[in-house]
Amino acid sequence: MSGQAGAVDMAPGTVAVPRGGPGPLASLLAAKTARPLLVRGGVDRQRLFDLLDTAILNPVTVVRAGAGWGKTILVSAWARTRPGPVAWLSLDRHDNDPQIFWAYVVAALRRAGAVTSDNPLAEMRSVPRDERERGLRIAAGLSRLSDKTVLVFDDFHAIDDRQVLDEVDDLLRHPSSIPLVLISRTEPPLALNRLRAADQVAEIRAHDLAFTGNEAAALVSRHGLTLSPDEVTLLVDRTDGWAVGLHLGAAFLASDQGARSVADFVGDTRAVEGYLNDEVLAGRPPRQRRFLLETSICEHLCAGLANAITTGSDGQRMLEEMERDSGFVVRLGPKPLWFRHHHLLRDMLGHRLTLEMPSDVPELHRRASRWYVDNNLLIEALTHAVQARDWPYVGRLVTTRAALLILTPQRAALVRILQQVPREQLTSTPDLMMCDLLQIFAAGNYDAVPARVARIRELLRDQPDASRDPAEILLLTLQAGADRVVGDLPALVAVANDMLAVLAGSPFHDTAAFAQYRAIAHGATGTALLWTGRPDAAARDLRAASGAAMAAGMELPGISATGHLALLEVMHGSVRAAAELAGSARKLAERRAWGYTLQAVPAHFAQALVNIEGNDLTAAEEALQQGQRAHESDPEAAQRLVMLGVRARLALAHGQPTRARSLLAEARRDRGARVFVPALDHWLNLLDAEVDLATGRPELVEQRHAEVRPDDAIGSAHRICLARAALARRDLRRAEELLTTEPTELPETVATVAAGIVGALVADARGHTTRAVDLLADAVSLAESEGIRRPFVAMSGGRLIDLFDRLRLLASDHANLAVDIINDVRAASSPAAGTAKGLSEREAEVMRYLPTMLTAAEIATELRVSVNTVKAHMRSIYRKLGAERRSEAVANARDLGIL
């Protein structure tokens, strides 16, 4: 199960963890995560059960033998005797992708009942693309499982992707509490030598699986045969105890009214294939024979798929009858929903099909493809379409249904399939040219996208609307994606508006595709408007994008839109609203294991800015680091500038203006020719001006303003910065003029608090003490409700502390907050106390209490400050001393001679 239609709920950075539910997709999931069952009664092989019981005391058990040795049936039968959960995953070639592989592992553990509600895997909706994050999450989840849990990988030989194998190796290097059982035809290509040297690998090979004489006698008796001890010995010798060979031999002996002898049965491969052909296939009624041949094109079968391929209506009956009669059709899962042919039988059937019905093979694949399309299994649908070599159909399927997979975790699988289309076919029709465009887009060759789009659009001009509109929407979506990545935001606005215009007259208003495209278009418009300087309009589109995405069940696009709304609020609106938006987006991303996707980047950066405004620099650093890691996986030009701006603001908050200036200079270098983000450029200029003020050069702030074009209206934050510069130059009249601003639609709470502080300092400088305290009280009141501290710290010089002392006496409502802010201001303005690692005087005072048994609240009482202030100092101490906890900070301080 690898195709997922409409999976725009996920970005290229994640793969969904499959969940149960109605329909063929859910039943196929059940088939992959259920232990295979055989209708026929088995043979008691207690000796092998005992061997497995002992084996799983080791971290790894390898059950290795060729096809037909009974590996799967043995482990499945043994699993039913286990007291704890046994998570089962049947692997196939589609699982050669790390995210898909681990997504199914999580699904298997859930199905087995091994994942409790407090396990990190419980709400994990997808598997991160980031290798480190993926490994940490999976390891954390496995470590929380019951020690009675067993994880079984069946058909592990199907896995040959080096990344998947390396990650399984990593798991084995740090064994979890649960044992792994690997069922494979070949030696697993894993680094098992170290574990073998430590005697931590149990191995069950063909010679262990080989039937003994007693077991063979019991098996043939199931076929109604009674053999003499000599005949059983001969049969075991001829088959080497091979399970399938014994079954075939017993069936061989039971046919022809018992006229055949064991000596007539020769157990080589050609004889087995000949027997399968002559007895299993040739002996069938014509309808059953044709059914077996035609359905051999699929690895897994259900009644609906079988009926679609054979154009019959008896698929369920045929599958169940052959499961009961031959044992060569295997049921997958407890219910008779999905089946597969025995591997040996399917190989033989496929060979016979190409010999007997070569002209029918393409049509059989087309029928399978259409069934998969109808059931939203688009990767499987495309796989069969390519095997049919019906290239025009492949093109139509991509354009009308499968193309959006390029924006989902199925991107790599889609590209692998498209690469199978012959190059000469990729220019034959507009639909096939779209296949080529998708490969160009996936490769990141965004500069080549516009020309390809124009060429395809030209060829579509004369086609009817019904076929042109879906192709046009797809072209616009890919163009929007390319414009967004390179930072051409005016082009992005135009393309997104075109998308909305086409959708307004589209023929699929009620489909999932319409909701997906609409969410994409509004998200693109809102993002572009935000960074081109229209925050009011951007807010409307981003809310529409968030609502459309969440209504359609597409949480990832909703996270992206909410994260951009948080950025908009922290830069232009309410810090409290930004904190709520960023917090909700990050919480959902964390729960779904999407923390390191492109869609989570804006929420991380918004959270970092919120923390900086609250003067919680440690938390800001953590959010920034998460955002940087997520951004590296899928970089966008605009988000790169946001990242550098956040880093610069954090450096400035740490008292590192030179570092901040260097980061801002980097933001202006190495830009692509198409990058156009005027609002971000204004924000970066504002940060430059704050660096000027921090370094005591207010005249440069005015110079920067003089360089701004007259038609570029400056915002409130820039006016406050100019007012601060005027105050620093003692130009009080200019400062007062700049503080007189027109009301805006967005609240701009940071600018409002900063304006109150500057206004208070100006009034104080004019000798209007009462007015100064009133203005400061208003600023403190707003700051308290919004969680804002940074402006007070940034303007901590001069008379601000004196004004706070007056405020504390005159406005008791703000006394506690005033004390907190005074302490923050003093901590920021006091010179280093000369202690190692640059601890401030107040931090050094707090440091002296850390070796004691006093709590943070008790230390606060001793120092007569708030507990929040003590906690802030403790976080700063930990950061400076490279510690994560109190005891480690004490140890490091002693090593450095601080204590």
C-alpha positions in Angstrom: 0.0 0.0 0.0 2.0 3.0 -1.2 -0.4 5.3 -3.1 -2.5 7.8 -1.2 -4.8 10.1 -3.1 -5.3 13.6 -1.9 -2.4 13.3 0.5 -1.8 17.1 0.4 -2.3 16.8 4.2 1.4 16.0 4.1 4.4 17.8 2.6 7.4 16.2 0.9 8.9 16.2 4.4 6.6 13.5 5.8 4.9 10.1 5.2 1.6 9.4 6.9 1.3 6.6 9.4 -1.5 4.5 7.9 -4.7 4.2 10.0 -7.6 1.9 9.9 -11.0 2.8 8.4 -13.4 1.7 5.8 -12.5 0.8 2.2 -9.9 -1.2 0.3 -7.0 1.0 1.6 -7.8 0.1 5.2 -8.3 -3.6 4.5 -4.9 -3.7 2.6 -3.3 -2.1 5.6 -4.8 -4.8 7.7 -3.3 -7.3 5.3 0.2 -5.9 5.6 0.0 -5.8 9.4 -1.8 -9.1 10.1 -0.3 -12.5 10.5 -0.9 -14.7 7.4 -3.3 -17.5 7.9 -3.8 -20.9 6.2 -7.2 -22.6 6.2 -5.6 -26.1 6.3 -4.7 -27.4 9.7 -1.0 -27.2 10.5 1.5 -29.7 11.8 2.5 -29.5 15.5 6.0 -28.3 15.4 6.5 -27.6 19.1 10.3 -28.1 18.8 10.4 -25.0 16.6 8.1 -23.0 18.9 10.5 -23.8 21.8 13.4 -22.7 19.6 11.7 -19.4 18.9 10.8 -18.9 22.6 14.5 -19.2 23.4 15.6 -17.1 20.4 13.7 -14.0 21.3 15.6 -13.6 24.5 18.2 -12.1 22.1 17.8 -8.7 20.5 17.6 -10.2 17.0 16.3 -13.5 15.6 16.9 -14.2 11.9 14.7 -16.9 10.3 16.4 -17.5 7.0 15.6 -20.0 4.3 14.5 -20.0 0.6 11.0 -19.9 -0.7 8.6 -22.6 0.6 10.4 -23.6 3.8 7.5 -22.6 6.0 9.2 -19.6 7.6 6.2 -17.3 7.6 3.6 -19.9 8.7 5.9 -21.1 11.5 6.4 -17.7 13.0 2.8 -16.8 12.5 1.7 -20.0 14.3 4.2 -19.4 17.1 3.0 -15.8 17.5 -0.5 -17.0 18.3 1.0 -18.7 21.4 2.7 -15.6 22.7 1.3 -13.9 25.8 2.2 -10.4 24.7 1.6 -8.3 21.5 3.3 -9.5 18.3 3.5 -6.7 15.8 3.6 -8.1 12.2 4.7 -6.3 9.1 4.7 -8.0 5.7 7.2 -6.2 3.6 7.3 -5.7 -0.2 9.3 -3.7 -2.7 7.2 -0.6 -2.2 8.5 -0.3 1.4 12.0 0.6 0.2 11.7 4.1 1.6 12.7 5.0 5.1 9.5 7.0 5.9 7.2 4.5 4.3 9.0 1.6 6.1 8.8 3.2 9.6 5.2 4.4 9.0 4.2 0.8 8.5 6.2 -0.3 11.6 4.2 2.2 13.7 0.9 1.0 12.1 1.9 -2.6 12.9 2.7 -1.8 16.5 -0.6 0.0 16.9 -2.6 -2.8 15.3 -1.0 -5.3 17.7 -2.1 -3.2 20.7 1.4 -2.5 21.7 1.2 1.3 21.7 -0.4 2.8 24.8 -2.0 6.2 24.9 1.1 7.7 26.6 3.5 6.4 24.0 5.0 9.0 21.6 3.8 6.8 18.7 0.2 7.0 19.8 -0.7 10.3 18.0 2.1 10.2 15.4 0.4 10.9 12.2 3.5 10.8 9.9 7.1 9.9 9.9 9.6 12.8 9.6 11.9 13.1 6.6 14.7 14.4 8.9 16.8 11.3 9.6 17.8 12.3 13.1 14.3 13.3 14.2 12.9 10.1 12.7 15.4 8.0 14.6 14.8 9.8 17.9 11.0 9.5 17.6 11.0 5.8 16.6 13.5 4.9 19.3 11.5 6.9 22.0 8.4 5.0 21.0 10.0 1.6 21.0 11.6 2.2 24.4 8.1 2.7 25.9 6.7 -0.6 24.6 6.1 -3.5 26.9 9.0 -6.0 27.2 6.6 -8.7 26.1 6.2 -7.1 22.7 7.8 -8.7 19.6 8.3 -7.0 16.2 8.3 -9.3 13.2 9.5 -8.2 9.7 8.3 -10.8 7.1 9.9 -11.0 3.7 12.8 -8.7 4.9 14.7 -9.7 1.7 12.4 -7.3 -0.1 14.2 -4.4 1.5 17.3 -3.3 -0.3 17.2 0.5 0.2 20.5 1.4 1.9 19.0 4.1 4.1 16.3 1.8 5.5 18.9 -0.8 6.2 21.2 1.7 7.9 18.4 2.9 10.1 17.5 -0.7 11.1 21.3 -1.1 11.9 21.1 2.0 14.1 18.2 0.4 15.9 20.2 -2.7 16.5 23.2 -0.7 17.7 21.0 0.6 20.5 18.7 -2.3 21.1 15.2 -1.4 22.4 13.3 -3.4 25.0 11.6 -5.4 22.2 13.1 -8.3 20.2 13.1 -8.2 16.4 12.3 -11.3 14.3 13.6 -11.0 10.7 12.0 -13.5 8.2 14.1 -13.5 5.0 15.0 -15.7 2.1 18.6 -14.3 2.1 21.1 -13.1 4.7 19.9 -9.7 5.8 22.3 -7.1 4.6 22.7 -5.7 8.1 25.8 -5.2 10.3 25.1 -8.2 12.5 28.6 -9.3 13.1 29.0 -7.3 16.3 25.9 -8.8 17.8 26.9 -12.2 16.6 30.3 -11.8 18.4 28.3 -10.9 21.6 26.1 -13.9 21.1 23.0 -11.7 20.7 21.7 -13.0 17.4 19.6 -16.2 17.2 19.4 -17.9 13.8 16.9 -20.4 12.5 18.0 -21.8 9.1 16.7 -24.2 6.5 18.1 -27.2 8.4 16.1 -26.2 11.5 13.0 -25.7 9.4 13.3 -29.0 7.6 10.5 -31.4 8.5 11.5 -34.5 10.5 10.1 -37.9 9.6 7.3 -37.6 12.2 6.4 -34.1 11.1 6.4 -35.2 7.4 4.2 -38.2 8.2 1.7 -35.9 10.0 1.8 -33.5 7.1 1.0 -36.1 4.4 -1.7 -37.5 6.5 -3.5 -34.2 6.1 -3.8 -35.1 2.4 -5.4 -38.4 3.3 -2.3 -40.5 2.8 -0.8 -43.2 4.9 2.9 -43.9 4.0 5.2 -46.5 5.4 8.2 -45.4 7.5 10.4 -46.1 4.5 8.3 -44.1 2.2 8.3 -41.2 4.6 12.0 -41.4 4.9 12.4 -41.4 1.1 10.0 -38.5 0.7 12.0 -36.5 3.3 15.2 -37.4 1.6 13.9 -36.4 -1.9 12.6 -33.1 -0.6 15.3 -32.4 2.1 12.3 -31.7 4.4 11.3 -28.7 2.2 7.7 -27.8 3.3 6.4 -26.9 -0.2 8.2 -30.0 -1.6 6.4 -32.2 0.9 3.0 -30.6 0.1 3.6 -31.0 -3.6 4.8 -34.6 -3.1 1.8 -35.4 -1.1 -0.6 -33.9 -3.7 1.4 -35.7 -6.4 0.9 -39.0 -4.6 -2.8 -38.4 -3.8 -3.6 -37.8 -7.5 -4.2 -40.5 -10.1 -6.0 -42.7 -7.6 -2.8 -43.4 -5.7 -1.1 -45.1 -8.6 2.0 -42.9 -8.2 4.9 -43.7 -5.8 7.3 -41.6 -3.9 10.0 -42.7 -6.3 8.1 -41.1 -9.2 8.3 -37.7 -7.5 11.5 -35.8 -8.3 12.0 -32.8 -6.3 14.0 -30.5 -8.5 12.9 -26.9 -9.5 11.8 -27.9 -13.0 9.7 -30.7 -11.6 8.1 -28.4 -9.1 7.2 -25.9 -11.8 6.0 -28.6 -14.1 3.9 -30.0 -11.3 2.4 -26.5 -10.6 1.6 -26.1 -14.2 0.4 -29.6 -15.0 -1.5 -30.4 -11.8 -2.4 -27.1 -10.0 -3.0 -25.1 -13.2 -3.9 -27.6 -15.9 -6.2 -29.5 -13.6 -8.4 -26.5 -13.0 -11.6 -25.7 -14.8 -11.1 -23.2 -17.6 -12.6 -20.4 -15.6 -10.3 -21.0 -12.6 -7.3 -21.4 -14.8 -7.9 -18.1 -16.6 -8.6 -16.4 -13.3 -5.2 -17.6 -11.9 -3.3 -16.5 -15.0 -4.9 -13.0 -15.2 -4.7 -12.2 -11.6 -1.0 -13.1 -11.4 -0.2 -9.5 -12.5 -0.9 -8.3 -8.9 1.0 -8.9 -5.7 -2.1 -8.7 -3.6 -5.7 -9.4 -4.5 -9.1 -8.7 -3.2 -12.5 -9.6 -4.8 -13.0 -6.2 -6.3 -9.6 -6.0 -7.9 -9.9 -9.6 -9.1 -13.3 -8.8 -10.7 -11.9 -5.7 -12.4 -9.0 -7.6 -13.9 -11.0 -10.6 -15.1 -14.2 -8.7 -15.9 -16.1 -11.3 -13.8 -18.2 -11.2 -10.6 -17.0 -14.3 -8.8 -13.7 -13.0 -7.4 -14.5 -13.6 -3.8 -15.8 -17.1 -4.3 -12.8 -18.0 -6.5 -10.2 -16.7 -4.0 -11.8 -18.5 -1.1 -12.2 -21.8 -2.9 -8.6 -21.8 -4.1 -7.4 -20.9 -0.6 -9.3 -23.9 0.8 -8.5 -26.3 -2.0 -4.9 -25.8 -2.9 -3.1 -23.9 -0.1 -1.3 -21.9 -2.9 -3.6 -18.9 -2.4 -2.9 -17.4 1.0 -5.3 -15.2 2.9 -3.8 -12.0 4.3 -5.3 -11.1 7.6 -8.1 -12.7 9.8 -10.9 -11.8 7.4 -11.1 -13.1 3.8 -10.6 -9.7 2.2 -7.0 -9.8 0.7 -5.1 -12.7 -0.6 -1.9 -13.5 -2.5 -0.7 -16.3 -4.6 2.1 -18.4 -3.2 5.4 -16.9 -4.5 6.3 -20.0 -6.5 2.9 -20.2 -8.1 2.8 -16.5 -9.0 6.2 -16.8 -10.7 5.0 -19.7 -12.8 1.6 -18.1 -13.6 3.3 -14.9 -14.7 5.6 -16.9 -17.0 2.6 -18.8 -18.5 0.6 -15.6 -19.0 3.3 -14.1 -21.1 3.6 -17.3 -23.2 -0.1 -17.9 -23.7 -1.8 -14.5 -23.6 0.9 -11.9 -24.5 -1.6 -9.5 -26.3 -3.9 -9.5 -23.2 -1.3 -8.4 -20.7 -1.5 -4.6 -21.4 -5.3 -4.6 -21.0 -5.1 -6.6 -17.8 -2.7 -3.9 -16.4 -5.0 -1.2 -17.6 -8.0 -2.8 -15.8 -5.9 -3.1 -12.6 -4.9 0.5 -12.9 -8.4 1.8 -13.3 -9.5 -0.2 -10.2 -6.7 1.3 -8.1 -7.6 4.8 -9.4 -11.2 4.3 -8.3 -9.9 3.3 -4.9 -7.5 6.2 -4.5 -4.3 4.0 -4.6 -2.6 6.2 -7.2 1.0 4.8 -7.0 -0.3 1.3 -7.6 -2.5 2.7 -10.4 0.5 4.4 -12.1 2.6 1.3 -11.7 0.2 -0.8 -13.7 -0.4 2.0 -16.2 3.4 2.0 -16.9 3.5 -1.8 -17.1 0.7 -1.6 -19.7 2.9 0.8 -21.6 -0.1 2.9 -22.5 1.7 6.2 -22.4 -1.3 8.5 -23.3 -3.2 6.9 -20.4 -0.2 7.4 -18.1 -0.2 11.1 -19.0 -4.0 11.5 -18.5 -3.8 9.7 -15.1 -0.9 12.0 -14.0 -2.6 15.2 -15.0 -6.1 14.4 -13.7 -5.4 12.5 -10.5 -1.8 11.7 -9.6 0.1 15.0 -10.1 -0.6 16.3 -6.6 1.5 13.5 -5.2 4.5 15.7 -6.1 3.5 17.8 -3.0 3.2 14.8 -0.7 5.4 12.1 0.8 4.8 10.1 -2.4 7.0 12.4 -4.4 9.9 10.0 -4.7 7.7 7.1 -5.6 5.9 9.2 -8.3 9.2 10.4 -9.8 10.5 6.8 -9.9 7.5 5.8 -11.9 7.7 8.8 -14.2 11.3 8.0 -14.9 10.1 4.8 -16.6 8.3 6.7 -19.3 10.6 6.7 -22.4 12.1 10.1 -23.1 10.7 10.2 -26.6 7.2 9.9 -25.2 7.6 12.9 -22.9 7.1 15.4 -25.7 4.3 13.5 -27.5 1.2 15.0 -25.7 0.6 17.9 -23.3 -0.2 15.3 -20.5 3.1 13.5 -21.0 4.9 16.9 -21.1 3.4 17.4 -17.7 5.2 14.2 -16.6 8.4 15.8 -17.7 7.6 19.0 -15.9 6.9 17.2 -12.7 10.4 15.6 -12.8 11.9 19.0 -13.4 10.0 20.4 -10.5 11.0 17.5 -8.2 14.7 18.0 -9.2 14.6 21.6 -8.0 15.2 23.1 -11.5 12.8 25.9 -10.9 14.2 28.3 -13.5 13.2 25.8 -16.2 9.6 25.7 -15.0 8.2 28.9 -16.7 9.3 27.9 -20.2 7.8 24.4 -19.8 4.6 25.7 -18.5 4.3 28.2 -21.4 4.9 25.4 -23.9 2.3 23.1 -22.4 -0.2 25.9 -22.1 0.2 26.7 -25.8 -0.6 23.1 -26.7 -3.6 23.0 -24.4 -5.1 26.1 -26.0 -7.3 24.3 -28.5 -8.5 21.6 -26.1 -12.0 21.6 -24.5 -12.5 23.1 -21.1 -13.1 19.8 -19.4 -9.6 18.6 -20.2 -7.9 22.0 -20.1 -9.0 23.2 -16.7 -7.4 20.4 -14.6 -4.2 20.7 -16.6 -4.3 24.5 -16.2 -4.8 24.2 -12.4 -1.9 21.8 -12.1 0.3 24.1 -14.2 -0.5 27.1 -12.0 0.1 25.0 -8.8 3.6 24.0 -10.0 4.4 27.6 -11.2 3.2 28.9 -7.7 5.5 26.3 -6.0 8.5 27.4 -8.1 7.8 31.1 -7.6 7.5 30.6 -3.8 10.7 28.7 -3.5 12.8 31.2 -5.5 11.1 34.2 -3.7 9.4 35.8 -6.7 6.4 36.9 -4.6 4.7 39.3 -7.0 4.6 36.5 -9.5 3.3 34.2 -6.8 0.4 36.6 -6.1 -0.5 36.7 -9.7 -0.4 32.9 -10.2 -2.4 32.2 -7.0 -5.1 34.7 -8.1 -5.2 32.9 -11.4 -5.7 29.6 -9.6 -8.6 31.0 -7.6 -10.2 32.4 -10.8 -10.0 29.0 -12.6 -11.3 27.2 -9.5 -14.3 29.6 -9.4 -15.4 28.1 -12.7 -14.0 24.6 -12.3 -16.1 21.5 -12.8 -15.1 19.8 -9.5 -16.3 22.1 -6.8 -17.3 19.3 -4.5 -14.3 17.1 -4.8 -11.2 16.8 -2.6 -9.1 18.2 -5.4 -11.0 21.4 -5.3 -10.5 21.8 -1.5 -6.8 21.0 -1.9 -6.2 23.5 -4.7 -8.2 26.2 -2.9 -6.2 25.8 0.3 -2.9 25.9 -1.7 -4.0 29.1 -3.6 -5.1 31.0 -0.5 -2.0 29.9 1.4 0.2 31.1 -1.5 -1.6 34.4 -1.8 -1.5 35.1 1.9 2.2 34.3 2.2 3.1 36.5 -0.8 1.0 39.4 0.5 2.6 39.2 3.9 6.1 39.5 2.5 5.2 42.2 -0.1 3.9 44.5 2.6 0.1 44.0 2.7 -0.4 42.4 6.1 -4.1 43.2 6.4 -5.0 41.4 3.1 -2.5 38.7 4.0 -4.3 37.9 7.2 -7.6 37.4 5.3 -6.1 35.0 2.9 -4.1 33.1 5.5 -7.2 32.6 7.6 -9.1 31.4 4.5 -6.2 29.0 3.8 -6.2 27.7 7.3 -9.9 27.2 7.3 -10.0 25.5 3.9 -7.1 23.2 4.8 -8.5 22.1 8.2 -12.1 21.7 6.8 -10.6 19.4 4.1 -8.7 17.4 6.8 -5.4 18.7 5.5 -3.6 19.5 8.7 -0.1 20.3 7.2 -1.2 23.1 4.9 -3.2 24.4 7.9 -0.1 24.4 10.0 1.7 26.4 7.4 -1.0 29.0 7.1 -1.3 29.2 10.9 2.4 29.6 11.3 2.5 32.5 8.8 -0.4 34.1 10.7 1.7 33.8 13.8 4.6 35.6 12.0 2.2 38.3 10.8 0.9 38.8 14.4 4.3 39.0 16.1 5.6 41.5 13.5 2.5 43.6 13.0 -0.2 42.6 15.6 -0.5 41.0 18.9 2.3 39.0 20.6 -0.2 37.1 22.6 -2.2 36.1 19.5 1.1 35.1 17.9 2.0 32.9 20.8 -1.4 31.2 20.7 -1.2 30.6 16.9 2.5 29.5 16.9 1.8 27.3 20.0 -1.2 25.6 18.4 0.6 25.0 15.1 3.7 23.6 16.8 1.7 21.5 19.2 -0.1 19.8 16.3 3.1 19.4 14.3 4.8 17.8 17.3 1.9 15.5 17.9 1.9 14.4 14.3 5.8 14.2 14.1 5.8 17.0 11.6 8.1 19.3 13.6 10.8 19.3 11.0 8.7 19.8 7.9 8.7 22.9 5.7 5.2 23.7 6.8 6.3 23.9 10.5 9.1 26.4 9.7 7.1 29.7 10.1 5.5 28.5 13.4 9.0 27.8 14.8 10.4 31.2 13.7 7.2 33.0 15.0 7.7 31.2 18.4 11.3 32.3 18.5 10.3 35.9 18.0 7.5 35.6 20.6 10.1 34.3 23.1 12.5 37.1 22.3 9.8 39.7 22.9 9.2 38.0 26.2 13.0 38.0 27.0 13.0 34.2 27.3 16.2 33.8 25.2 16.8 30.1 26.0 13.3 29.2 24.7 13.9 31.4 21.7 17.1 29.6 20.9 15.4 26.2 21.0 12.6 27.3 18.7 15.0 28.9 16.3 17.1 25.7 16.1 14.0 23.7 15.3 13.1 26.1 12.6 16.6 26.1 11.1 16.6 22.3 10.9 13.2 22.2 9.3 14.1 24.9 6.8 17.3 23.0 5.7 15.1 20.1 4.5 13.3 22.2 1.9 14.6 25.8 1.8 12.6 28.8 0.6 14.1 32.2 -0.2 11.7 34.2 2.0 12.1 31.8 5.0 15.9 32.0 4.7 15.6 35.8 5.3 13.2 35.3 8.2 15.7 32.8 9.7 18.6 35.2 9.4 16.5 38.1 10.8 15.5 36.0 13.8 19.1 35.0 14.4 20.1 38.6 14.2 17.4 39.7 16.7 18.5 36.9 19.1 22.1 37.9 18.8 21.2 41.5 19.6 19.2 40.4 22.6 22.3 38.5 23.8 24.3 41.7 23.6 26.1 40.7 20.4 25.5 43.6 17.9 28.5 42.7 15.8 27.2 39.2 15.3 23.7 40.7 14.5 25.2 43.0 11.9 27.0 40.1 10.2 23.8 38.1 10.0 21.9 41.0 8.5 24.7 41.5 5.9 24.4 37.8 5.0 20.7 38.2 4.5 21.5 40.8 1.7 24.1 38.6 0.0 23.7 35.6 -2.3 20.1 36.4 -3.3 18.6 35.0 -6.5 17.8 37.4 -9.3 14.0 36.9 -8.8 13.9 37.4 -5.0 11.4 40.3 -4.3 10.4 40.6 -0.6 10.0 44.3 0.2 8.3 43.7 3.6 11.1 41.5 4.7 13.7 44.0 3.5 11.9 46.7 5.6 12.1 44.4 8.6 15.8 43.7 8.1 16.4 47.5 7.8 14.6 47.9 11.1 16.8 45.4 12.7 19.9 47.2 11.3 18.5 50.4 12.9 18.2 48.6 16.2 21.8 47.5 15.9 22.7 51.2 15.3 20.9 52.2 18.5 22.5 49.4 20.5 26.0 50.5 19.4 25.4 54.1 20.2 25.1 55.4 16.6 21.6 57.0 16.4 22.7 59.2 13.5 22.8 56.1 11.3 19.2 55.5 11.9 18.3 58.8 10.4 20.6 58.1 7.5 18.8 54.8 6.8 15.5 56.6 6.8 16.7 59.2 4.4 17.7 56.4 2.0 14.1 55.1 2.0 12.1 56.1 -1.2 9.5 58.7 -0.5 6.7 56.4 -1.7 7.7 53.8 0.8 5.5 54.5 3.9 7.2 53.5 7.1 5.4 51.5 9.7 4.9 52.1 13.4 7.9 50.0 14.4 10.2 52.1 12.1 8.8 55.4 13.4 9.4 54.3 17.0 13.0 53.4 16.1 13.4 56.9 14.6 11.9 58.4 17.8 14.4 56.5 19.9 17.2 57.9 17.7 15.8 61.4 18.1 15.6 60.9 21.9 19.2 59.7 22.0 20.2 62.9 20.1 18.1 64.9 22.6 15.8 66.1 19.8 12.7 65.8 21.9 10.4 67.7 19.5 11.3 65.3 16.6 10.7 62.4 18.9 7.3 63.6 19.9 6.3 64.2 16.3 7.3 60.6 15.4 5.3 59.2 18.3 2.1 60.7 16.8 0.8 57.9 14.6 -2.4 57.1 12.8 -4.3 54.1 14.1 -3.8 50.9 12.2 -6.1 47.9 11.5 -3.6 45.6 13.3 -2.8 46.3 16.9 1.0 46.3 16.7 1.4 45.7 20.4 5.2 45.6 20.4 5.4 49.0 18.7 2.7 50.3 21.1 4.6 49.2 24.1 7.9 50.7 22.7 6.1 53.9 21.9 4.9 54.1 25.5 8.4 53.7 26.8 9.9 56.3 24.5 7.0 58.7 25.3 7.6 58.2 29.0 11.3 58.9 28.6 10.6 62.0 26.4 8.1 63.3 29.0 10.6 62.7 31.8 13.2 64.5 29.9 10.9 67.5 29.7 10.2 67.3 33.4 6.7 66.0 33.1 7.1 63.2 35.6 3.5 62.4 36.2 2.8 62.1 32.5 5.9 60.0 32.2 4.7 57.6 34.8 1.2 57.4 33.3 2.7 56.6 29.8 4.9 54.0 31.4 2.0 52.5 33.3 0.0 52.1 30.0 3.0 50.4 28.4 3.5 48.1 31.4 -0.3 47.2 31.4 -0.2 46.3 27.7 3.1 44.4 28.1 1.7 42.4 31.0 -1.3 41.2 28.9 0.9 40.5 25.9 3.9 38.9 27.6 6.3 41.6 26.3 9.6 42.4 27.9 12.2 43.1 25.2 11.5 46.8 24.6 12.1 47.6 28.3 15.4 45.7 28.2 16.5 47.3 24.9 15.9 50.8 26.3 17.2 50.0 29.8 19.7 52.9 30.0 19.2 56.3 31.4 16.1 57.1 33.5 14.0 54.0 32.9 14.7 52.3 36.2 14.0 55.5 38.1 10.7 55.7 36.3 9.9 52.2 37.2 10.7 52.9 40.9 8.2 55.7 40.8 5.6 53.5 39.0 6.0 50.8 41.6 5.1 53.3 44.3 2.3 55.1 42.5 0.6 52.2 40.7 0.3 49.2 43.0 -1.6 47.2 40.3 1.7 47.0 38.4 4.0 46.5 41.3 4.9 42.8 40.8 5.4 43.2 37.0 7.4 46.3 37.6 9.7 44.4 39.9 10.2 41.7 37.3 11.0 44.2 34.6 13.3 46.2 36.8 15.3 43.0 37.5 15.4 42.1 33.8 16.5 45.7 33.0 19.2 45.6 35.7 20.4 42.2 34.7 20.7 43.4 31.1 22.4 46.7 31.9 24.8 45.6 34.7 28.4 45.0 33.6 29.9 41.5 33.8 31.0 40.7 37.3 34.2 39.3 36.2 33.2 35.8 36.9 34.1 33.0 34.6 31.8 32.5 31.6 30.7 36.1 31.9 28.0 35.7 34.6 26.3 38.9 35.5 26.3 40.1 39.1 22.8 39.0 39.7 23.5 35.6 38.0 26.5 35.2 40.3 24.2 35.8 43.3 21.7 33.2 42.1 24.6 30.9 41.3 25.7 30.9 45.0 22.3 29.4 46.0 22.3 26.6 43.4 24.4 24.1 45.5 21.9 24.4 48.3 18.5 22.6 48.8 16.6 25.9 48.3 13.9 25.8 45.5 13.7 28.6 43.0 10.8 30.1 44.9 12.9 30.1 48.1 15.9 31.7 46.3 13.5 34.4 45.1 12.4 35.1 48.6 16.0 35.3 49.8 16.9 37.8 46.9 13.6 39.6 47.2 12.7 39.1 43.5 10.1 37.1 41.7 10.4 33.4 41.1 10.2 34.0 37.3 13.2 36.3 37.6 15.2 33.6 39.4 14.1 31.0 36.8 15.2 33.4 34.0 18.6 33.8 35.6 18.9 30.0 36.1 18.2 29.4 32.4 20.9 32.0 31.5 23.4 30.4 33.9 22.7 27.0 32.4 23.3 28.3 28.9 26.5 30.1 29.8 27.9 27.1 31.6 26.8 24.6 29.0 24.6 22.8 31.4 21.1 21.2 31.0 20.2 20.9 34.7 21.0 22.4 38.1 23.4 19.7 39.3 25.4 19.9 36.1 25.6 23.7 36.4 27.0 23.4 39.9 29.6 20.9 38.8 30.7 23.0 35.9 30.9 26.1 38.1 33.1 24.3 40.6 35.4 23.1 37.8 35.7 26.8 36.6 36.3 28.1 40.1 33.1 30.1 40.2 32.1 28.3 43.4 
